[in-house]
Amino acid sequence: MKNKILVIVESPTKAKTISKFLGSEYIVESSYGHVRDLPKSKLGIDVKKGFEPQYIIPKKALAQVAELKKLASKAGEIILATDEDREGEAIAWHISELFKGEKIKPASMKRIAFHEITKLAIEEALETPRELDMNLVDAQQARRILDRLVGYELSPFLWRKIRYGLSAGRVQSVAVRLVVEREREILAFNKEEYWSVEGKFQKNKSVFPAKLQTAFGESLGKMDIQSEDGAKKILAGLSGAKYSVGNVTKRLVERNPAAPFTTSTLQQEAARKLGFSAKQTMVIAQQLYEHGHITYMRTDSLNLSASSTAQAKVVIDEQYGKKYSLPAPRHFTNKSKGAQEAHEAIRPTDLSKKIGGGFDLADRGQKRLYELIWKRTLASQMQSANLEQTAADIETADKQFIFRANGQVVIFDGFIRVYTEGRDENGEEEEGTLPALESGEKIAAKEILPIQHFTEPPARYSDATLIKTLESAGVGRPSTYAPTLSTIQEREYVEKMDKKYAPTEIGFAVTDMLTENFPEIVDINFTSHIEA
């Protein structure tokens, strides 16, 4: 061990993967997460001395800290290789602080960072060590202190007023408030009845739908037919009508692919497409990262490295043909509040590794999430899709009644061949294809039906829509969404019904209590401002 190089990371799996890439002169050891934290039994912050935190070594970390100190005292050099985000930087700083009192020379300590666990990335990081980034460390400390102050001061208040064991938190209380306010909107909602008149028309063997847009020469709005009587009056007007094709408009539409994944969009899409909770997504993504299959999974960057876009082009050319690849990489810009774009987006470390293409993963969850990331990354660097959208009017001879039929034809599938983004709620129905329609030609009506509808209340939040709302409001960070959604369920402030969040009685009571007594804590703008 004497004079060997000690590399410290935060997880045993990461240590195992990294040790495969390093020679025998290196020893890779894990800190098993945080080595110092605020005490659980008291506030642990000196509010009179500039909010100075009083850190202790948690009981569960004592044995590992002793082991790290022993290894460090014999090492010729120490390399801190924790994750490159705020939390990782703070862990590296805490380790360096512990070593200060152990006659371990700070000069022998280096900090390296990388966003993927591959041989090349580790070797490059070792060649370019840097100093600890104290701005990142202080940002993490400020967040930790603020969260402790909010939680420690407000939780006992909730215990006295509502129930023992409850907790308040800067981000979790805002998340619960959003769910409560949405539920109140739903409860206050008055549904309204409206009707539509829809037809099925036939040309040769093709049958296609169309919706009535004009009745008795007047344009129809969505809510204009308010009763069955109104619908029947229109049907009477259509009795015995003959139909022909009126105006036909065609336009070419270009659709572009979605950007590669950030933490937030990965959680949203895994919820929509795979039915994963935010927590489940992050646990699996962490496993994929630590085994070296994907880049770092806590990021809000949309950037892809030059080497990965070059590899994407090669893979697209080989697997789908040159007409699907781009002459130059496509770049994306981030519109979300407070995005930190130092890292890369989430992508496979090696795009040539395709599930089913000679590469596989034993764990089903890992396999499905990896495949989602692989497809999204590749699609982001593929040609746009070209569609021809057609709108045709089907009208009566006197033009007093006009139906509208919409359809689309894919001219070139482009990125759609690999991947299309999921939707949050059922919006407009997907447009089908229409037969070739020429203005003036006669069309037969197969059936004309009145259909009853009711207006819908706003939908409850799902994992995807709640994360999207928190992110667009600038509340929380990519790393906090999953634990926040888990906490509000564990505390029984909300419950999931059909994969949607509904507040419990306690959720209503806590939100009302906090809104009344501490409005700034549950104010979205306050939380967002603190984040900035």
N, C-alpha and C positions, 0 to 999 in steps of 0.2 A: 504493500500500500504506500510505503514511503515515497514521497515526491510524485505520486500519480496525480492525474488531473481529475478533480471531483466535479461532476456535472449534476446540478440539483434541479429537478423539475417538480411539478406538484402532484402528478398521478403515477401510480405504479405501472399502468399500461403504457403510458407515454415513455416512462423510463425504459421499459422492456423494448419498445419499438426503436428508440434512439440508440440503445446499446448495440443493436444489430449493425448500425452504420459506423460505429466508432471502434478504434483499435484497442489493444490490450492495455494501453497506457491510460485509458479512461475508466473511471468508475461512475456509473449513473445511478443516482439515488433519488427517491421521491420524498417530498415533505408531507405527503398525504394532506394536501390543502393548506389552510392557514396555520401558521405556527404561533401567532399571537392574535388576541382579540380583546374586546372590551369585556369586563367581568359580567357574568349573568346576574349576580346577586345584588349589584348596586348600579347607579347611573354610570360611574366610571369616567366621568368627564368633569374637569375642574372649570366650572362656568365662570369663576372669578379670575382665573388665570388664562384668559384668551381661549377658553374651550379646549384646554389641553387634555388629550385622551390618556387614560391610565391603562396601558395594555398589560395583559397577563398571558401566560402560556396556559391554554386550556388543558384540563386533566388528560383528555384523550391524546394530546399531542406531546406530553412530557417525554415518553419513552423514545419517540422518533426524533425529538429535538436533541436528546442526549446522544443518540446514534449519529446524527448529523454533525454535532460538535466534535465527537470522537473522530469521525472520518475527516473533518475539516482540519483538525489539529495536525494530522499526518500528511495532508495533501500538499503538493508543491504549488498547485493553483486551484482556484475555485471558480467555476463558471455557473452563474445563475441563469437558467434557461427556462424560466416559467413563461406562461402565455404572454402575448405582447399587448394585452389590453390593460385597463386600469387595475383590475383585480390581480392579474398576473404580476404587474409592476409592483403593487403593494406587497404581495407575498415575497417577492425578491428583496424588497427593502426591509421587511420584517426579519428575514433570514440574516441579512447583512447586519442589522442592528443587534441581533442575538450574538453574532460572532464577534462583535466589537470588544466585548469584555472577556474574550477567551484567548487573548494574545495571538489572534489570527490576524495577520497583516492585511489591512484593507487593500493594499497595493496588489495582493495576490488574487483579488476578487474581480471578476469581469462579468458583464451582463451581455447576454446575446438574445436576439429575438428572431423568430421565423414564423411564417403563417402556414406552413405545411411541413409535415414530418416526412421528408424524403432525404435521401443521401446528399443530393446536391444542395438542398436548402440548409441542411445542418452544416455542411462543409463551408458554404458561403457565410453563414452566420459566425462560425468559429474564426473566419478570416477577418471579420469586421465587427469586433466587440464594441460596445459603447458604454457610456456612463448610465447610471440609473436616471430615469426621467422623473425628477421630483415634482414636476407639474402634474403628471399622471398620478403619482403617489398621493399628492395633496388633494387632488380631485376625489380620489377614492376615500381618503380620510374624511373629507368634508361631507361626502354623501353618508358615510357610516355614522358620523357624529350626529348629523341632522336626523337621520332615520332613528337613531337611539333617542334623541331628545323628543321627537314626535311620539314614538312608541312608548317610551318610559314615562313621559308626563301624562299622556292621554289615556293609556290603558287602565291605570288604577281608577281614573274618573269613570270609565265605562264599567269597571267592576262594581263600583259603588252604585251607579245609576241603573245598570241593566242586569249584568250577570258576571260572575267571576270567570276569569280565563279568557275574556275577550281581548282583542288587541286593535290598535289603530296604527296606520302606517301611511306615509306620504303618498305612495303610489296605490297601495291596496284600497285606501279609503276613497280615493277618486274612482277607482275601478268599480267599487260597490255602488258608489253614488250614480255612476252611469247606468248600471243595471237597474237600480231602483227608479231612476227618472224615466227610463224606457218603459218599465212595468206600469208606472203611473200614466204614461201616455196611452198604453194599451188599455188600461182600465177605464180611462176617460173617453175612449174612442166610441163614436156612434156609427155603426155601419149603415150604409145607404144602399138601397136596391137600385140596380140599373139593368137594362137589357141590351142585347145586341142582336142583329139579324145576320146570320152567316149562311153562306151557300156553298154547295159542292157542285162544281161545273165539270163538264166532260168535253174533251176533244179527242176523237178517235178512241183509243183505249186509256188515255191519261185522264185521271180525275184529280182536280186540284181545288183547294179551298179559297174563298174570297169573302171579305167582310163588307157589309153595306156602309158606304161613306156618304151617300146623298139620298135623301128621301123627299118626294114631292118637290124636287128642285132645290131643296135646302140642304146645306152641308150639315152632317151629323157630328156632334162632339161625343166624347166617350160616355158622358152621363145624360145625354139628351133624351134617350128612351127610358123613362122612369118607371114604367109599369107594363104588365103583361098586355093590358088593353092597348097601350101605345104600340107595342110590337105587333099585336093582331091587326091593328088598323093598317100598318105598313104591309103585312102579309096579304091583306084584302086588296090593297093597291097593286100588289105584284101578281095577283091572280091572273093566270093565262098569259103572262108576259113572255115575249120572245127576246132572246139576248144575243148581242153581238159584241165583238171586241172593239173597244174605243181606243183611246190613246195608249200607246205602249212606249215606255221610256226605258232605255238601257244605259247603265253607266258602269265604267270599270272602277273598281275599288281596290286599293292596295292595303293589305294588312301587314303590320310589322310584328315581330315576335316580342314577347315580354323580356325584360332585362334579366340577367342572371340573378341568382338568389342572394338576398340579404337574410339576416337572422329572422327578421319580422316576416318577410314574404315567404320564407321557407316554412315557418310555423303556420302561416295562413293557408298555403297551398297543400301542405301535408294534412291539415284539418279537412280541407275541401275534398281532396282526391283520395286520401288514404284513411280518413277518419281518425287520425292521431290527435291526441291532446297536445297542447304546447309543451308540456313537461316530457311526454313520451318522445316527441320530435327531438328535443334537446338532449335527452339521454342517449338516443340512438346516434344523433349527429356527433356527440362527444366520442362515442365508441369508434365511429368511422374515422374521425380525426386522429384519435390516439393510435389507431392501427395504420395510419398513413394513407388512408383511401381518399380523404377529402381535405381541402384547406380549412383554416380555422373557422369555426362555426359561429363565432360572435363578431359580427361585422355589419356595418350599414353602408359599405362601399359597393358600387356597381362595377368597379374596375376589374378587368381581367389582364393578366400579365401578357406581354408580347409573345412569350414562349407558348402560353396556353392557347392564344388565338391562332398562332401558327399551327399548333398541333390539331386544333379544331378543324382548320381548313383541310389538312391531310386526311383526317378521319372522315369528313363529309365527302371529299372527293372519292375516297376508296369505297365508302359504304353506300352513298346515294348518287354519286356522279357529279361531275364538275359544274353542271348547271345549277346545283343547289348551293354551291359555296360562293363566298363574296370575294371580289377582287382585293378589297382592303377590309381590316377588322371593323366591326360596328362598335361604337362607343355609346355609353348611356350616361345621362346626367341624373343626379339624385335630387328629388323634390321634397324629401321628408325633412322636417324641422330638426336642426341640430345634428345632422348626419356627420359622422367622423369617417373620412374616406381615406385614411392612411393605409388600410389593409386592402386586400382583394375581396371580391365577392366570393360566395361559397361555390366551389367547383371541384370536380374530381382532380386528384393530383396527376392522374394519367388517363387522358381521355380515350386511349386505345383499349383500356380495360372496360369492356361492355358486358353487362350481365347476359349470359347466354352465348357470348362470343369468346369462349375459352376462359372466361373469368366468372367466378361465382362467390357467393358469401353464404355461409351455413345458416346464419340467423335470418329469418324471414323479414323481420322489421328492417334490419340493416339493408337487406337486398332491395326492398321496395323503396326505401328512402334514397339509397345510392342511385337507383335507376331514375328516380324523379330528378335528382340533381344532375345526373349525366344528360338526360334528355333536355332539361331546361338550358344547360350550358351550351350544348351543341346547337339547339334551336336559335339561341341568341346570336349565333354567328352564321345563320343560314339566310338565303334569299327570302325576301318578302313574298307573301302569297298574293296572287292576283285573282280577283273574283269579278264576275259580271252580275250585277244586281238588276233585276227586271221588275218594273211595276206596270201592271196592265189593268186598265179599266174594263169592266164587263158591264154593259149598260142596256137598258130597255130601249125600244125603238124611239120613244119620245124623250129619252135622256132625263126623265124625271127621277129615275132610280139608277144609281151607279155603285157597283161593287168594286173593291180594289183587291187584286191578287198580287202578292209579292213572292219572289223566288230568287234564288241565286245559283250560279253555276261556277264551279272552281275551274278557272282557266289554267292556273299553275299553282300547285299545292305548296311549294316552297317549304318554309319551316313547319307548316301544319302536318307535313308527313311524319314529323318526329314528335311534335308537342304543341298543345294549345292550353292556355291558362284556364283554370277553373273559375266558376262564378260563385258569388256568395249566396244570392237568393235567386229564386226563379223569376227572371225578368221577362222580357219579350220572348215569345216562342221562337225557336230556331226556324229560319226560313227554309222551306223545301225547294225543290226544283220545279220549274214550270215547263209545260210543253212549249214548242215554238208557236207564238201567237202573232197573227198579222191583223193589223187594224182593219175593221170592216167585216171580218169573217164571222159566220154564225156559230154560236156556242149553245150547247144544251145544258139546262139546269137539271141536275139529278135530284137535289133536294134543297129547300130553303127552310131554315129552322130559326125560331126565336130562342135565344139562350139567356137564362137569368144569371146575373152576377151580383156580388155584394162587394163594396169597398173593403179593403183589408187594413187592419191596424198595422202600425210599424212592427217589424219582426223583432223578436227577442235576439239578443246578441249571441252569436256562436263564438267559438275560440277565434276563428278567422276575423269576424267583424269587430269583436272587442279589441283585439290586438291592433287592427287597422285604425280604429278610432283613437286608441291611446297613442299610437305612433303619430297619426296626423295632428294630434293636439300637442305633441312634443312631451308627453308624460311618460316617464320611465325610459329605460334603455333596452336594447335588444336582449341583454342578459337578464333583465328583470321581469319580462312578460310571463315566462313560464312559471317561475316561483310565485309571482303575484297571483296568477289564476289558480294555482294549487292552494295557496294560503287562504284565499277568500272562500274556497270550498271547505277546507279543513276546519275553518273557524265557524262554519255553518251560516255564513252571511248570505250565501247563494247556494242554489242546488241546480244540478243539470237535469233538464227534462227534454227528452228527444234531442240531446246534444246542444241544447240552448240554455242560457243562464237565466234563472228566475230567482228573485230575491226571497229570502225567508222572512219571517216576522222579525227575527233578530236583525237581519240586514236592513229592513225598513227602520227599526228603532235606532240602530247605531247611526245610520245616515242622518236621520232627523236630529238626533242628539248632537252630532258633530256639526251639522249645518247651522244649528241654532246657536251653539256655544263657541265653536271654533271655525267660523266660515272660511277663513283663509286656508286652513289645512286641507279642506276638501274642495278648494277652488282650483279648477283645472289650470287657470292662468298662473296662479301662484306656483303650482308644482312644475309647470312648464318653464317658468321664469327661473326657478332654482336650478332646473336641469341645464338651462343655457349658461 
